[in-house]
Amino acid sequence: MKIGITKNGTLVEARKADRNEKYFCPSCQRALKLCSGQY
């Protein structure tokens, strides 16, 4: 997924994400890993 939401409700693009932060799906609110690049 290329966009996630932080626990305080901020949308974050994968390329700007902090590896130490937890992100959630904007639709279902489940935990996710943001991916950026060719994979």
N, C-alpha and C positions, 0 to 999 in steps of 0.2 A: 504494500500500500504506500502511496506517495504523500498522503496527508493524514495527520493524526490530530488528536485533541489532548491537551494536558489535563491534569486533574482539576485545574481551576477554570477550564473551558476555553483556552486559547488554541486556535488552529495553528498547526505548524507544518511546514513543508519538510519532506525527508532530508533535503540537502541542507537545511538549517537546524536540524534536530540535534539535541545534546544526547550523547550516548548514555549519560547517567540519569536521564529523565525517563519516566514511564509515560507511555502514550496509549490512547484508547481510540477505538473506531468511532467516528462521528455519527454513524448510523445506529449501531447496536450497543455501543459503550463497552465492548469487550476489549481486553488487553491486546495490543498488537506490536509488531516490530516494524518500524519504518524502514524502507529499502530505497536506496538511491544508486543508480549506476546501471550496468548492463545486465545484472542478474535478475 
